[in-house]
Amino acid sequence: MPRLQQLRYLVAVADTLSFSRAADQCRVTQPTLSMQLKELEGRLNAQLVERTRARVVLTPVGAEIARRARFILAEIEDIREIARRDDPDALQGTLQMGVLQTIGGYVLSLAMPALREAFPRLRIVVREDRLEHLPGRLSDGTHDVLLLPHAPNQPDFSSALLIREPLHLVMPREHPLAAHNIVPPEVLAGETILLMDRTPRLHDQITSLCAEFGAIEADDFAGTTLDTLRLMVTTGMGLSLLPALYVRSDVLRETLIVARPLASRAPVRDLTMVWRTSSPREATYRRLAETIRACVQPWGQPDGGGPATIPQV
């Protein structure tokens, strides 16, 4: 029968498609990982991985076994968590966190120092991915928790709202609207707005704002990275609406652009942490969510519904 460690090695290769990166992820040498996978193939009497100089590819059999191995490894971790429930030092081990590409870096730049201080024995491994991939990888055990703009509507997922994050108007420093400390939305008439992404909930808010106040949607670059949008604003291609946390981490340090909150009708997006309802680590995940929430809350939308100002860094 396969050994659990061999299954972990196979899953790591499936995730990275690289023996060297898989070995680093598993904290073993590459020869050790290769030897264990060879032994696993011998135990199963099946080729699991195709090895060439150019690339590493899982065979169909290898891909299916890796998929099932994720469930097994997730269940094993759940068993360990159940056994640790009465352990006062239970917040330990490894936590696999999947994050959306337009969320992970700037949220975790605020939260990770506090997480390390609060949970010194917990190793958090962060993996960025596309929105359409993340829920499936939570279900199959690849990830333990997700950071998403909203909770998927799935009955087997639980979630905690971290922040309701407003978008701020970002523009060149010399732009006339930069003279406003808080920008009235009616002055956006005729301005070109570079769109952040096509996430329906957020895109609909921005489209409605532009239509109501006469701004022009420039969707040529929709779905690009936040950094690319920031650079396009710097070159004068238009204005953009970017998340408050991203403003804090990457815009405030700029000298050529500035960010201003809208006086009203600012689009917002929810940031949530999501996990499997069946996981026995429910209490751990809620404590993690509370720690992240405390770090990012100053950048959220005020309860009174007014404009969110930009805290000083």
N, C-alpha and C positions, 0 to 999 in steps of 0.2 A: 504494500500500500504506500501511496505517497506520504512523505513527511510534510508537516505543516510548514517548516522553513523552506522546503523546496517549492511549495505552492506560493509562498511569499516571493521567492525569487522569480517565479514565472510571472506573477502579477506585475512585479516591478519591470520586467522586460516588456510586458504588454503595454505598460504605461509609457515607458520611455523609448521603446524600440532602439535601445542601445545597451550593450552589455556593460560598458564603462559607467554610464549614468545610473543604470540599475544597481550596479555594485556599490556605487557611492550612496545611493538611496538606502540600500540595505546595510551599509557600513561593513562590507566585506571586500576582499580583494576580487578582482575580475576573474582570476583563475579559479578561485573557490566557487564563485557563482556559476561559471561555465561547467565546472566539474559536477556540481549538484544538479544542474539542469540535464546534463548527460545521463546522470544516474536516474533522474526522474523519468526521462524518456525510456531508459532501459526497464524500469519498473513497470511502466505502462505499455511497453512494446509499441511505441508510436513516436513519430517525429513531431515535436511540438514547435520547433523554431527552425526557420531557414536562415543559415548564416552565409553571407557573402562579404567580400571586402567593402562593398558599397553600402550595404544596408542590412538590417535585421527585420525579418518579417515572421509573424506567427502563421503557422499552418492553420487551416480551418479547424482541425482537431485541437491544436494548441489554443486558438482563440476561444473555443467553446469551453475547454477545461479552465482557462484563465477566468472566464466569465463566472463559472460555477465556483471557482476557488475564492472569488471575492465574497460571495455569500458565506462560504465556510469560515473564512477569516473574520468576517464581521460577526458571525455567531460566536466564534471563539472569544473575541474581544468582549462581547456582551456577557458571556459566561464569567470572564475575569472581572468585569465590572460588578456583576451580581455578588461575586465573592468578596469584593472590596467595599461593599455598601456600609459595613460597620467599621471600616478602617478609617481612623481620623486623618490619615494621609492618603486618601483615596484619589485625589486629583493628581494623578501621575500617569506615566505611560505616554502614548502617542495619540494625537488627535489630528485627523486628516480634514483639513478645511478647504472646501472648494469655493472660489470667489469669482464673481463676474469681472471681466477685464476692466470695465469702467468703474469699478468700485474698490477692488482689493487694495491697490497700492496706497491710495490716499486715506482710506479708512484705517487700515492697519498701521500706517505710519503714526497715527494718533494713539491707537489702542494697544499696540504690541508691547511697549514698555510697561504699561500697567498690567497687562496679562502676564508678562514674565515675572513681575513682582508679586502678583496675587497667586500665581500658580507656578512656583519655581520648579516643580518636579514634573510638569506637564510639557511635553515637546509638541509644539504646534507646527504641522507641516502644511504649507499653503500652496495650493495649485490653482492657477488662473485658467478659466475656460470660457467657452461661449454659453450664452443663456440657454440655448436649446439642448445642450449636452448635460448641464449640471443636474437637473432633477433625476435623470436616469442613473447618473453616477452616484447619487445619494441612495437611490433605491437598491442598487446592486452592491452597496457596501464600499465602493471606491472612496467615497467621502463620508465622514461622520456628521459634519455640519456644512451648511452653505451660507454665504452672504449674498443676498439677492435684493433687487429693487422692490420686489413684492413676493409674498408667499405663493407658491404654486397651489392651485385649487385641487389638491389631492388629499383624500381622507386619511392616508397613511402617513402624512407629514404633520408635524407640529411646528409652531413658529413663535417668535417674539419680535415685536416691533422695536427697533433700535432708535430710529430717528425719522422724523418727517422733514426731509431736507429740501429747502427752497433752492431755486436756481437764481444766480445773480447775473446781471448784465455785465458782460466783459467787453471792453472797447479800448482803442488806442488812447493813450494818456492825453493827447492833444485834441481828442474828439470833443465837440461842443457839449455833448451830454455828460462828459466827465466833470463838468462844473457842478452838477447836482450831487448832493450827498445821498439822496434817495430819489430815484428816477420815477416821475409820473408816467404811467404806461402810455398816455395819450401822445407823448412826445416821440414815440417810436414810429410815427407815421413816416413812410418813405424810407425807413432804415432797412438795410439788408441783414437778415438774421441767419447765421449759419447754424444748421440743426445738429444737435448732439447725436441722436440715434433715432431708430424707428420703433422703439419700445412703445406699443400702442397707448398705454396710459399716459405716458409723458408726451409723446408726439402729438396726441390729440389736444393736450393742454396748450402746447406751443402754437399749434395751428390755429386754435381758437383765439389765442392772444393776438397773433399776427392779423387774423381776419378782422377782429373787433377794432383794432387801433391802426390798421393800415400799414403794418410792417410787411416786408417782402421776404417770403421764405426762400432761402437758397439751399436747395436739397441736393446740390451736386455732390456734396461730400458727406451726405447723411451716413451714419454708421461708422465714420472714421474715429480715430482715437481722440481722447480729450486733449492730449498733447499736440496733435496735429491741428485741431481747431484753435487752440491757443496760439500756435504759430501763425495760422492764417489771419487771426485777428491782429497780431503784431504787424503783419505785412499790409494791413489795410483792406483786406478782402471783404470785410463786413464785421458785424458785431455777433456775439454769441451769448447764449444763456447756459452757464456752466454751474455745476453743483457747488454748494457753499463749502463743503469739505475740500473739494478740489481747489477752490479759490484759496482756501487757507494754506494748502500744502504747496501749490505750484504757481498761483497767480500773484499773491501778495509780494513775492520776492522779485517779481519782474519790475523793470524800470520803464518799459515802453507801453505797458497796458495797465489798466485799472479795472476794478470791479465795483459795482454799485448794486444795492438791493432795489427792487421795484417797490413803489409805494403801495401797490395793490395788484391783484391778479398774477402774482408770481407763480409760475409752475412749480410743483413740488413732486418729489418722488419719495416713497417709503423705502427705508433700508431695513431689511429683516434678517434674522438668523433662523435657519430652518434645519430640522433634524427629523429622523424617523420616529414616529410615535411609539414604535415597538422597542426603542432603545432603552435599556435600563439606566443610561447615563443622563436621564431627564434633568435631575437636580444639578448635575455638573454643567449641562448646557445652559440652564437658566442662570446659573452663577456667571458663566462666561458672558452671556448676553447682558447681564446687569453691569458687568465691568466695562464692556464695550460701550454700552449706553451712557455710562457716566463720563466717558472720555469724549463722546461726540455730541452729547446733548446741547452744549452751549452753541452749537452751530445749527440747531434745528429751528423750526418755525415756532414762534412764541404761541402760547395757549390762546392769547387774545386775538390771534389772527392777523396782527399788523405786520409791517415789513420786518424781516429779520436783518438786523444790523450785522456788520462784520466785526467780530471781536478782535481786539488787538493781540498780536502774537508776541 
